[in-house]
Amino acid sequence: MRSSLKWFVTGFACLVLAAPAIFFTPASAAQGPGQAPGPAAAQVFSAADVHGLLAQLADQAKAKGSTSSTLADYGSHALRLNARTTSGGGEIHAHYDDVMLVTEGKATLITGGTVIDPHTGSDGETRGSGIQNGIVQTISVGDIVHIPAGTPHQLVVASGTTYSYVVIKVRE
């Protein structure tokens, strides 16, 4: 059952990743009024490729603590794969919503509250050592999470575990 769930989640991740390219083709792709658009330039990331990349990232995260790979950046949104074996600090994305699909492990997600010792970079991203007075939730394989731009958040990963996820970073 666990193996079936893992493949379901991986397949779902591929659907989530491909959906923007399939369903949000620019209007300029249409041939003219009343005509169907030409061939869609959909980009598909196979379940095998996504699973393989996540496995590589999980191995790299064991040495580094966290790692990520950008599958594609379409301007309005970017598709990324991430793996963590250590907790992240608190952060606020000024211009991006995060939509995450958990593919491996579990983490404690803290949202809201205040970033501890905040520092805002030139990219508008605020980072700090953690979050205080936030809402604490456990997220695990199969969960889908939406974190709106401007929301303080932090992922806490238990020692000795791996937490992997697909994230769609949507530009505001």
N, C-alpha and C positions, 0 to 999 in steps of 0.2 A: 504494500500500500504506500509506504514512504517513497519508494522508487517511482511509483506512478504519479504521486503528488509532485515530485521533483521534476519529472518530464512535463507534467501539466503546467507547472509554474514557468519552466523554460519556454514551452510553447506559447504560453500566454505572454511572456516577456517579448517574444518575437512579434506577436500580433500587436502589442502595444508599441513596439519600436517601428513596425512597418505602417501602422495606421496613419500617422501624420503624412507620410509620403503618398499613401494611396488615396486618402480621403481629402487632403488639403492641397491638391494640385492647383497651381495658380490659374486664375481665369484666363490669363493670356495663352494658356495651352489650347483653348477652344479654337476651332477653325473658323467660326463665324456664327452669326445669330441663328439659332435653331439647329445648329449642327453639334454633334457629339464631339467631345475633345479627342484629339489624336491620342496615340499610344502614351500611356502614363509612364513617366520616368520613375517608377517606384524602385526604391532600394530595399532589398530584402536581406536580412541578417538571419541565416539559418540557425535553427535550434542547436545544431552540432557546433557551429562556429561560436555562438554565444556561450554555450556550455564550456567549450574549450578555453575561450578567453577568460571566463570567470574562474576556471580551475587554475590557469596561469597566474591570474591576479591574486588568488588566494594563497598560492605558494610564495609569491613575491611579498605579500603582506606579512607573512610569518617572519621575514627578515627585516622589513621596513616599518611595520606597524599599520600602514595603509598604502593603498595604491589605486590608481584609476586609469581608465583608457577611454578616450573619446571615440565612439564609433563613427559619429558624423555630426557636423555642425551646419545647420540649415539657415542660420541667420535668426529666425524667429524662435528656434529651439535647438537644443543640442542633446544627443543621446550618449550617455556614458555608462560604463560598467565600473563598479567600485567594490573593493574588498578591504576589510579592516580586521585587525587582530588586537588593536588598541583603541581606546576611546578617543573621540575627537574633542576639540575645545568647543566653546560656545561660538556661535556665528549668526550673523544676520546678512542675508542677501538683499541688497538694495533694489536690484533690477531683475531678479529671477524668482519664479516659483519653482519649487522642487516637487516632482511627482516621482515617488519611489515605489518599486516593486521588490520586496524582499525575496531573494532566491536561495539564501543559505543562512542558517543560524538564527539568532535572535539578538535584540539589543534593547536597551532602555532609551526611549526617545523623550527628551525633555523639551517642551515648547513653552513660549511665553516667558514671563519673568524678565530678568535683567542679565545681560552679559557681564561677567566678572572681568574687571581690568580690560575694558574694550579699547581696541585700536582700529581705526578705519584706514584702509589702504587707498591708494590712488584709484583702484577699481571700484570703489564705493562699498566694498565688502568690509564688514565689521567682524573682528575676531577677538576672542578672549580666552581665558583659561577654563571657563565653564558657564553655567547658568544658575542663578539663584532664584528661588521662589517661582519656579516654572511648574507646569503640569507634567506629571510623570506617567508614561504609558509603556507597556512592553509590546514590541512588534516582532513578528516572526514570519517564517516562510509562508508566502502566499499573500501576506498583507500588502495593501496598496495605501500609500501615505501621500497626502498633499500638504505641503508647507508653503503658504503664501509668502510672496516677497515681503520683507519688513518684519518677519516673525523670528524672534530669537529662538534658536534651536541647538540641540547637542545630541549626539549619539554616544551612549555609554555601552561598551562591549566588555563582557565578562572576561577576565584573564583566562588564557588558554583556549579561547574559542575563536571561530571565524564568523564574521558577518559579511555577507555579500549582497549586492543589490544593483538593480538597473535604475538609473535616474534619468528622467527627462527634465532638462533645465529649460523652462519656458521664459523667454524674455518678456518683460512687461512693456 
